[in-house]
Amino acid sequence: MIDNNIAKHVAEVLKAVAHPARLKIVELLVPGEMNVGDIVRAVSEKQAITSQQLNMMKDKGVLGSRRDGSKVYYHIENKNVIRLLDCIYDHCEQEKGTRR
């Protein structure tokens, strides 16, 4: 049986990406890092909301960041999150295909 602390950590990571805006951000960052301004424009959200989403994922270890002058760049810190999301997307596509 899974250790309780591990189960809590897994649940926190899942919660960190379990939002449409955060999923979009992760997808944007798969090819490589982007600065906050470019992320804001790509997801068509207010900067304050996007920054909040980015910080939440950074706090849970999903994303990492670096500062270059006045710009902050984000990247995917935990590549396992991409693999996990790929599995979920595959599941959703299979489920969608069987309901037609």
C-alpha positions in Angstrom: 0.0 0.0 0.0 1.2 3.5 -0.8 2.8 5.5 2.0 0.5 8.3 3.3 3.1 11.0 2.8 3.7 9.9 -0.8 -0.1 9.8 -1.4 -0.4 13.4 -0.2 2.5 14.5 -2.3 1.0 12.8 -5.4 -2.4 14.4 -4.8 -0.7 17.9 -4.5 1.1 17.5 -7.8 -2.1 16.3 -9.5 -4.0 19.3 -8.0 -1.2 21.6 -9.3 -2.0 20.7 -12.9 -5.7 20.0 -12.6 -7.0 23.2 -14.0 -7.6 24.1 -17.7 -5.3 27.2 -17.5 -2.5 25.3 -15.9 -2.8 22.5 -18.4 -2.5 25.1 -21.2 0.6 26.5 -19.5 2.3 23.1 -19.2 1.5 22.4 -22.9 3.1 25.7 -23.9 6.2 24.9 -22.0 6.8 21.4 -23.4 9.0 22.7 -26.2 11.0 24.9 -23.9 11.0 27.8 -21.5 9.0 31.0 -22.1 8.9 34.3 -20.3 5.8 35.3 -18.3 4.7 38.0 -20.8 4.7 35.4 -23.7 2.8 32.9 -21.5 0.2 35.6 -20.6 -0.4 36.4 -24.3 -0.6 32.8 -25.3 -3.2 31.8 -22.7 -5.2 35.1 -23.0 -5.4 35.7 -19.3 -4.6 38.6 -17.0 -1.0 38.7 -15.9 -2.0 38.4 -12.2 -4.0 35.3 -12.8 -1.3 33.7 -14.9 1.4 34.5 -12.4 -0.7 32.9 -9.7 -1.0 29.8 -11.7 2.7 29.7 -12.5 3.6 30.2 -8.9 1.3 27.4 -7.7 2.9 25.0 -10.1 6.4 26.2 -9.2 5.6 25.7 -5.5 4.6 22.1 -6.2 7.8 21.4 -8.2 6.0 21.1 -11.5 7.7 24.2 -13.0 11.0 25.9 -12.4 12.0 29.5 -13.2 15.0 31.8 -13.8 15.3 35.5 -13.9 17.1 37.3 -16.8 17.1 41.0 -16.0 13.5 42.1 -15.6 12.1 39.0 -17.2 11.2 35.7 -15.5 11.4 32.5 -17.6 9.5 29.3 -16.7 10.2 25.8 -17.7 9.0 22.3 -16.8 11.0 21.2 -13.9 9.5 17.7 -13.5 9.4 16.0 -16.9 7.3 13.2 -15.3 4.4 15.5 -15.3 4.5 15.5 -19.1 4.4 11.7 -19.2 1.5 11.6 -16.8 -0.5 14.1 -18.8 0.3 12.2 -22.0 -1.2 9.1 -20.3 -4.3 11.0 -19.3 -4.7 12.5 -22.7 -4.4 9.0 -24.3 -7.1 7.8 -21.9 -9.4 10.6 -22.7 -9.0 10.1 -26.5 -9.7 6.3 -26.1 -12.7 7.0 -24.0 -13.9 9.6 -26.5 -13.4 7.1 -29.4 -15.5 4.3 -27.7 -18.4 6.6 -27.0 -19.1 7.4 -30.7 
